[in-house]
Amino acid sequence: MEVSPVRNRNELVLVAGGAGFIGSHIIDVLLGEGARVVCLDSYLTGRPQNLRHLERDSRFDFVEGDIVDALPGEIARAHFTRIFNFACAASPPHYQADPEHTMLTNVVGTRNLLRLAEEKRARFLLSSTSEVYGDPEQHPQREAYRGWVSCTGPRACYDEGKRAAETLTFDYQRAGRADVRVARIFNTYGPRMRPDDGRVVSNVICQALAGDDVTVYGDGSQTRSFCYVSDLVEGLVRLMASDVKDGPVNLGNPVELTVSDLVERVLRLTGSRSRIVHRPLPVDDPRRRRPDISRAGERLGGWEPKVPLQQGLEATAAWFADEQGHSGRREQFVEIAAE
């Protein structure tokens, strides 16, 4: 079984959604391994500053475009060997802002990239999500679990959109039209998250640094499992290079904790005196979320997350402190973390 990274300097890789949080980290790794990379992004939720450090890299090119539309000519003409699809808003406030576009991105956009992969004979990786499991009745979640998803609720544009994207992807596989890989990504955090991302790690850190009230939805007993971005990216690169094309693979950290526990950790880390304010739990918000990663461990050369939560939170908080002009507080919470 091949689980080797990209080492071929003739390799041309397309990263759709590459100006986003995870996509931009993937690009860094691919360039570091010697590949040439083209990023396709609409900047709907991706950010130019995530790519600014690559402006002088001759092996990197950026093309602005939306995968829902016809692919730009320079993309259609290029001879890609691998295609990563990260092109979809991934946080509830962003994907619910235009649910029609979210659904079309997952269905029409994924079809457009699959057709490109078929034409170029490129390997294709779909970034799917743990949201395909909905509010799960099975815990932890294994890839064989079919989920408990509301098909009519406010999250359905994303949850059902990703389920449809998986269907399309495996239909191409079964028909012999494309060589595909599917990653089901669980909660991921780290530098380059948007401050207005709306997910719990970015919300809590930004509120704590600013001294604002920290919002907890529900009573805080709901659980999540948080994977640092470098661990996730390693899993994605291994999956793309592997022979795992017979089903999706969970990628996430199996260490589960409550939202209230996360909030307390962040408040201690930052030394914040922010008040905790409770708000109603959003509709269809999952009560528990934890991946079974045994398949990833078995099929991806023993992959498992390595970055402890405390270390990852320190790095993420330091990044947000610099990003939002709280650099004076950066040293303060680093010292608190070291105590």
Summary of the structure (lengths in Angstrom):
residues: 339
radius of gyration: 19.4
end to end distance: 44.7
largest distance: 57.6
contacts: 1179
relative contact order: 0.13
helix: 42%
strand: 17%
